[in-house]
Amino acid sequence: MTDIEIPLAKDRKGHYRRLERLPATLSYTMLAMPFILSLINVTLAAFCIFLYMLIYVTRGLAVASRGMQAFRTMGNYRKLDWKQLLQEVDDGDIDPRRKVPAWHAKIVQRLSETPSTLMPKDIVHAIIIATVKESREVLEPTIQSVLANEFNMQQVILVFAYEGRAGQETEDRVNDLIKEYGPQFGHAMAVKHPANLPGEVIGKGGNVTYAARELKKYLKKAKIDPSKVVVTTLDSDNRPDKQYLPALSYIYAAAPKPHRISVQPVTMYTNNIWDAPAPMRVIATGNSFYNIVLSLRPHLLRNFSAHAQSMQSLIETDYWSTRTVVEDGHQYWRSFFRYDGDYRVLPLYIPIYQDAVLAEGYRRTLKAQFVQLRRWTYGASDIAYVISKGYFKPNKVPRRLLLGRTLRLIEGHVSWAVAPFLVLFAGWVPALFYHQGPAGYAAYTLPVILSNIQRFAMVGAFMLVFSALKTLPPRPARYKRHRTLFMVLQWVYLPVTTFIYNCLAALNSQTRLFFGLYLDKFDVTEKAVVDSSGKARS
C-alpha cells in the first residue's frame, strides 16, 4: 500500500521543512508586492493592483450568485421524499404516475441495467460522535437528531468516541446516554480512547480512529460486511437534518464507485446563532454561506467537519491520521494518494447543523473563535504533504490532476491569509512613492477607481445579509423582536472579523509552520449552552 501517513514532527527535515515554509513565504511576499512593485514601476504596480482587485471582486460576485443558486438547490433537496426515492432504487422501477427529478429517473434506469454493489436496503450507517467534556445538553440533541431521521434505525450503529483523559464524569455521561438511547439503534457502543498513545497528537483523529477500529471488531463479530457500511463522523454539537441518512444512502447506492468517494453535507452554523455574540454570528454565517457555495463547486470540495466515507475505504486508508489536528481535510489527501487520484468528494445538499462559537463569557468566546479558525487554517500544513507525496515520492496520480489540485490548495490558503488586506489597502500604496507626473496621476487615481469597484462589490455583501436572514432558525422566546434588527446591524463587524479572525489566524498558522512551531494539540472549542436565564454555561 502507498505510504500515505504524514511524517512525525521529528522526521520533517530537508525538502519537507522547506515546503512547510512555502505558504508563509508566498503570503508575506504577496503582502510586500505592492511596495516592491511601486518602487520598481508605479504604473505597473497600479495596473497589477487594479487587475487583482478586478479578479477578486468578480470572483466575489460569482460566489454570491452561486450562493443564491445553492440555497435554492438545498431547499429543493430537502423537499424530496428520499424514502420513496430509495424504495424506487431498490425496486428498479418508478411509478409512471409520479413526477420525479430527471436525474433520479436516469439513475434508476442505469441501476436497473447495471445493479449497484451497494443497494439501499443493504446499507448500514455507523454514526461516530466524538466528545471530550461536552455536557449532556450538547450531546443529547445530537442523538435525537439522528433518531429523527426518516430511516430505519435498526440499520444504524451509534458509536460514542470519548477521550479517556476527559475523566470519569465524561465516561459516566456517555454510558448514561448509551443506556438511554442505545436500544433505539441497531447497535450502540461507547469507546474510550486511551490517552498518550505513541505517535498521536492530542486530537480528534486519534479518537475517531480508535473508535473505528473497535467498530471493525464489532462488524466482524456481527458478520456485517464493511463494504456495506457508511461511516459518518460528527462532533458533539452536530445535528443532521432528518433527510440526511436517506439522502446519504441514495448517493452511495447511485455512485459507480462507492468506495472511492466521501460525501460532504452542507455545514450550517445555526444551532445557537441567536445566542452567540455578534462577531461570532458574522463569522458563523459567513462560513455557512461559503459551505453552501462549495456544494455547487465539487471540484473544490474537501472533507470538512462532519463527513461520510465507506468503512471499506477507511480500512484501506488506515482510518484517519492521528498525527495532525486537521484530520478531516487531511483525510481527503490520504484517500487521494491511496487510490492514485481516483477519489473525489461528492456534495450532499442536505445540512448538518452545528453551533456557532459560544463559551462562558465574552472574552473566552472571542479567544475560542480565534483558536478554532487557527486550527482550520492549519490545513496549510497539507501543502507540504501534497507536494512531498505527489512530486518527491513514487505515485501513479495523473500529473495534470495533481498539478490542478496542488495549485488550488496553495492559492486557497494564500488568499485566505492576504486577499482582504490587498483588496482594502494595496490601492493606497503607490501614492506613498510617487506624487508628480503620469506615475503620480496613476497612483492617486487608483484609490478612487478601486473605491468605486468596492462599492459595486457591496452587492455581494447585501446578498450575504439577505441569505443570512433566510437561514435563521425561529427566534427563541427569550429574545424580543429587536434581536432580529441586531441580526442585520451585526454586519458592521464584517471588516473586523475578516482581518482579525480570518487573515490573522491564517497568517498565524502559516508562520507557525515556517518556524516549525507545530500545532500538536487539538484545542477543543468550548461549547456553552444558554440556559433559561439567558446565561451561557458549559
C-alpha angles and dihedrals in degrees: 000000000000112000102248101164120118112240120259114253092254091054097052103107141132116007092004092061090047090052091050087059092053100086094052092042092054094043096050090043090054090051090051096046097086089057094043094048092045090056091049101040123344094199090054089047092052091049093049093047091048091049092048091050092049092051092046095049092045090052091046093054090046089053091050091050091048089050092060090049092048092052090055092047093050091048091051093049092051090054094056121105095238093177090060092044090054091050090053091051090052092047095042089223139092125210103247089219091062122090107222135172114275092237090056092052091051092049093049089049092050094047092048088058097038110022118220120249087226114048119188094245090057098048119111119194122212114197113198112195113193117208140168114172103336116144127247088252088065099040102043097062088052092057091044092052090054090050090049091063116115092243138102104271091203085074091055128087117199116209121185109201108195133173118249089209088063091076140230095307092063092046092052092047093051094046091050090053092047090050092049101041103020097088090061091064131066086248136347130195139172118217122195114210109216116232125246100016111176117265095018132116115215099267152104094276094069092044098052092039091055090048092049091053090053088048089055089055091052092048090053091049092047091045093238115154109238089215088067094052124092114196122208120189117208133183116229094264098044114119116187119215113252090253095053101097097042092046091047090050089052093054093050093046091049097044114103089213106028093174093055096060141067122201124228118200121199112274111218120185097207107111094101101009092131091055101045121094116263097258090052091048090055092050093044093049092047091051092048091051092049092049090052091051092049090057087070092049103059092168087068097043120118131170110280131174108313111026140145133234136169114266087227093058091044089056090048092051093043089248118273128342114269092195102069136056091221097062094149100060091033090057089069092059093045089054092042092059095036090060096036093249094311092121135094144173116241121205121237111201092211120101132237108201119222138176126268110230111283126160134167103286134010097263093049089050092052091050093045090053093054092047091051093051091045088057092049093049089049083081082092084086086076090070093072090042094052096045092045095049094038102044108018100041130057112263141148099228110134107256096227092050092047093049093051093049092046095050092048090050093051095043092049095055096041092049090048089059104039114015098090091047092052094044095052104033111020093079092066097051100081090056089062091065107036130043107161141046128017092317091053091049091053091047094052096040095051097073090051092051092045093049089055090051090049091053089053089050089058085083087076091050092052089050088053092051091048091050091048092056091050093054096049115119117227114296111258114246091242090069125073125224094265087070087074090058089054088055086067099038091051090079091080083080092062097098091046095048092045094055102034099039108026105030099033093042090053093046090047092055094045092047090051090053091048092057096035094248094145126195098237096164128064105228101213111223109241111242113205125182123213111235129210091276091058096250123131113236129178 
